[in-house]
């Protein structure tokens, strides 16, 4: 079923109208209409001059009657205004008094004015009605409805916009305005916006009708309003932004640290520097830090434009105002239980307790307990009045197979169908070699030699033969992490290596791990160290190698978790998309077709990114507390942006080709031949990619029939220029930026943005708890060096005598793992008001028959994809998504219910 965000549009009965172009606003409209009717009725008795005027009016009315909502006679038009009751927002104190309070408020203070889409030919100025107040007409669920009547003259032309002003001292959330009384049916204005009080912002808000226009096609009466609205949204780049503002501007990431609290919490500025290039974020304009003039002062104002803030339903799931204190409360609660923050789990039975009995929380004050319940309601179970438990749902993978995390097959399978399917790549060259400076980092040659590999690649005589047949694959975290090893190791309770992991593609279509290489650069007077670990089944020595292999996997999994969260997830989706959103608001009018096409893909992203800067990626935030790189995490993200991020490679087909996971083949499905046929992420992702591209192409081609229409669209060209030169300004001169000259160029660019905001994000986000909720499967940090790096007698004896204890001590501590589990569950959770791709439809698409049909085809295609994915998961030949204990790959299934479901592709990065 297709749904619209504003599904409460109502039909209103047409009022009787007069037919002469005289009108008076106010209480006397009925009498005025009567006088006009009387005048026309007696027009045949008028003078010749009067009759001539009347004939001219008839000609004008006949020539314009074909236009939608053209007023051919003077007539009465009724406006129905729908306002949302929001009991949890800034209106909360008003609404506590009930509906009568809001009735008295808005009935007197919300003022409307209609604007014609034609200029007055005499004055060459905008045609507007006089200002009029709305009056309450009824209530419906969480909405209050108001109405107002306007008398419009025939000379008024089409209504193209409504001006709104809120003269009270409180903000109001305006959902829709519907004008009825036209011969061609009602005229809709989808607002979905907060209207600030006149005392705070004297500018009237403008809302355009749902009909879309390219800039050159804008009716004369709306051109000035279109331009002025964009100027307002851009702001002047000065001052600190306030919560009620709706200004979109850029800034660098200079608010991640908190040097005023502690100079050790100072963090480098990311963006606008050659050392730390980065995308831009939304500007807040806070004062500089006293301790570091380059950083913004830390404060409670993590501004986002007012309309980007979570809805009341979303706030219930992930409360904006309390998430920071909520996570802090979890930490404080666990601190009270775990006096030793470095303490790990003593046994695997202790880990199992998290899902069975739970952790007993200390007695909290009533308000603190209530806050904890609101922030993490799914975990906190109240046994009785005196016993509180922090208890976790059993992750899906653990439900299906208690020992799934020990399996090498599962370790390999998750590179193709897990939470980070973006890192696996084909091996193209041999021998493996680092590109880092050998004078600093040591010998570039890998320790993974043919003697290590060839005995394990059954059916292939040489490594070169296996590479030629595309049978060798790799996770390569060597060059990205190695420069940080020395710095990270200065931090207590963590360690780091550069790593490479090799896999072999079996005849069954699955990957088999062959070797893990861990490398430490020269440091502290010690030479470079590197060692290769092999699966125990291929080792010639005793069981010690089994545990060394398991420990090596812990390190690789910690590397993969860090890369996933910092690069595949944060950088490539959340962070990279924010400049697209800012530019879209600044450069594309809300009546621009491309703005409306992108609009669903922008929902909530700036708000969740703001929360990330406050809680997750900030100094001493969740990432720095619980992931291996610790305080250098965001620096690593910057290096990845500098070395790896390209806009053109964000398109799924290009990404697959660049990693050697596919080659172009016009005769293959989707135009690609996959290197691994059973690659669940790629197989399902290409279905979504093609569906998005087909829909976007039809939409673009409707509004842009030729290259000239693309090149001459000033708003569109300014949008693309600003994305490249400002939003991603540190990469402005890169040659890989696509041109924007043809409809095909535009369709590819929009498809890429839509893909990243929807399916890419879904693929790396909504399985986080399924696989990371049992942290031994995806540890976020490895706390101890591998025992063989600097082999001391005590460490080796400890490994031999108590390998399980050595293993557990390498995993995250109790407080680290528990905090990450809380966050991963929150991030994996679908809100009840989620808008899934192909399910929600913009009102402007519905009102255009061509676009409506194209969207219906898109929606139907996505429903078909659901069935295709189900059939693939049932295919026993596809062993990367089917088998005993295997979690089916459902991340690309477009639709889902609320909660942690492991499926569903929202339009936007909404969590």
Secondary structure, 3 states (H helix, E strand, C coil): CCECCCCCCCCCCCCCCCCCCCCCCCCCHHHHHHHHHHHHHCHHHCCHHHHHHHHHHHHHHHHHCCCCCCCCCCEEEEEEEEEECCCCCCCHHHHCCCHHHHHHHHHHHEEEEEEEEEECCCCCCEEECCCEECEEEEEECCEEEEEEEEEECHHHCCEEEEEEEECCCCCEEEEEEEEECCCCCCEEEEEEEEECECCCCCCCEEEECCCCCCHHHCCHHHHHHHHHHHHHHHCCCCCCCCCCCCCCCEECECCCCCCCCCHHHCCCCECCCCCCCCCCEECCCCCECCCCCCCECCCCCCCCCHHHCCCHHHHHHCCCCCHHHHHHHHHHHHHHHCCCCCCCCCCHHHHHHCCCCCEEECCCCHHHHHHHHHHCCCCEEEEECCEEEECCCCCHHHHHCCCHHHCHHHHHHHHHHCCCCCCCEECCCCCCECCCCHHHHCCCECCCCHHHHHHHCCCCCCHHHHHHCCCEEEEEEHHHHHCCHHHHCCCCCCCCCEEEEEEEECCCCCEEEEEEEEEECCECCECCEEEEECCHHHCCCCCHHHHHHHHHHHHHHHHHHHHHHHHHHHHHHHHHHHHHHHHHHHHCCCCCHHHHHHHHHHCCHHHHHHHHHHHHCCCCCHHHHHCCCHHHHHHHHHHHHHHHCCCHHHCHHHHHHHCCCEEECCCCHHHEEECCCCCHHHHHHHHHHHHHHHHHHHHHHHHCCCHHHHHCCHHHHHHHHHHHHHHCHHHCCCCCCCCCCCHHHHHHHHHHHHHHHHHHHHHHHCCHHHHHCCCCCCCCCCCCCCCCCCCCHHHHHHHHHCHHHHHHHHCCCHHHHHHHHHHHHHHCCECCCCCECCCECCHHHHCCHHHHHHHHHHHHHHHHHHHHHHHHHCCCCCCCCCCCCCCCCCCCCCCCCCECCCCCCECCCCC
